[in-house]
Each structure stands twice: as structure tokens, then as C-alpha cells.
Amino acid sequence: MLPLDWVVGMIVLAGLKLVRSLGPDRASDLGGFVAQRIGRFIKANRIGHANLKAAFPEKSEAEIQAILRGVWDNLGRTACEYACMDDLWDFDPTRPNEGRVVTDDVPLYEALRDDGKPAIFFAAHLGNWEMPAVAAAAHGLDMTALYRMPNNRFVARAIQKIRGRTMGKMVASGGAGVLQLARELERDNHIGMLIDQHLARGVDVTFFGRPAKANPTAAKLAREFDCPVHGARVIRLPNNRFRLEATEEIVLPRDAEGRIDVKASMQVMTDVVEAWVREHPEQWLWLHRRWR
């Protein structure tokens, strides 16, 4: 009998090849169409509904359902766009607002690329959350991003191959991954990570007025290396377009000794993420148990 992980892996790989053959626009549209129609039957839909009701008590049921449909649309699009990631990025600096990807932040990326100093980027599961890493690599930053390794080893290899073509260096989350990020900062390189998911051993923060746990890695590394921290996000626009935005350096709180305060800094970063989510709630991943 064939191993289950091999069977699952081959199905996923075949799906990726099929989706890739559609091209980025049709793949994205297909993903959004399918996810919107099956999402309401999945258990995670109830989690998303409860999260939205708690975060936006002032919104009507119709408004909550509209956001939730958008959440599934964004998730389906992001999943299918993954197969076409190397075709998705078409930014042309000579026409910065005419392609699929638009941004006004090229000077910031170029300054970070050329200043010879380390820096940390944080992002959230917003829009197509893989694209900030693609943007950094495309603008010449020596970037290493932290990611969660899929459990299926065949899928993991395929994902690594896709990411390797477009996103620079990737390290799997965990203790070894954090050590690798520290080594990159020692070499005056740049690192990136998503900071908006629950971590049981994380620090306490307030997110949408409710207590939550946040992964403190970004703040701990900023404290250790005393390096600048920037936020990065991608906003999904109509007609399969994206706006890339990166913040200027975020001023982080410091303790009595003048060192970056980890807990307070994670609250500052979480506040940035909350502001992003409030702008485009339909583009955030409400489907996981962020509050526990």
C-alpha cells in the first residue's frame, strides 16, 4: 500500500501544476470562487464568525457575513496564487502604478538594501501575505524569512522550491530557525516574519480589545541587535492587483536601561497589525483561534 503522505503529496503537487497552468489571474479567480462556496461548510467558518462578532460588536449580521465571504475569497485566491508566485510579481519601477503590483516604497527598500545595516520586517496574514518577502527579494534585499514547514514532506519540498524561486532564503520556524535569523542579523542582513498568530508561550498583548498571546521573536531580536523594525503589508486591490506598503522605522519602547522592551514592543507591533486589519477586515485570516 502506498504511504498516505505520498498520496496526499502527489495530489497537492498535481493540483499546484494544474492551477499554475491557468496563469495568475484565472488561478486567483478560481481560488476565490471555490473558497467562497465551500468555506461556509467548514468548521473554521464558525471560528471566523465568532472572532468577527467579538471584534466588531457594532456590525450587523449581514456585515459580518459579507466580511466572512471576503475572508474566504482572499484565502482561496492566496492559495491558488501560490502556484503562480513567480508570475505574480510584475512590478516595473519605470511604471510603478501601472502593473499588477503597485508601490510607492521603492526608495525605502533601496535605502535598506544599501545602508549595510540589519533590519527586521514584520507582517500579518493580510492580502497575499507571501508577497512582502517576494518584494524584498525583488528589490535586492538580502532577506531571510521565517515560515512554518508543512507536515507533508513532499508538499514541503514543493513549497520550498516555489519560495526559493521568488522569496530569497527561508528558514523553518522553531528554535533552529530563530538561531538562523540571529545569524543573518549578525551579518547585517534582513529578516522577516509573520507576527499575528497565537503562541501559547508568547507574551501578553491586547488585540481588538481582548487579551491574546504574541510571538515575541521579532522584539527579542530587535532588543538583542538594537536594529530597526519595519512593518510590511500587501493590500489586495480589484482586478487581481496588489498594493505593497512598508512602514518607516517603528519607534519601539525602551526599558529603564535603554534597551528595547520586548512586551511593550510586541504591543506596538500588534497595534500596527490591528490598524491594518481594521482597514481591510475581509483580507485578514480570521479563521484561526487567535484568542484563547
Buried (B, 14 or more C-beta within 10 A) or exposed (E): EEEEEEEBBEEBBEEBEEBBEBEBBBBBBBBBBBBBEEBBEEEBBEBBBBBBEEBBEEBEEEEBBBBBBBBBBBBBBBBBBBBBBEBBBEBEEEEBEEBBBBBEBBEBBBEBBEEEEBBBBBBBBBBBBBBBBBBBBBBEBBBBBBBEBBEBEBBBEBBBEBBEEBBBBBBBBEEEBBEBBBEBBEEBBBBBBBBBBBBEEBBEBEBBEEEBBBBBBBBBBBBBBEBBBBBBBBBBEEEBBBBBBBBEEBEBBBEEEEEBBBBBBBBBBBBBBBEBBEEBBBBBBBBBEBBE
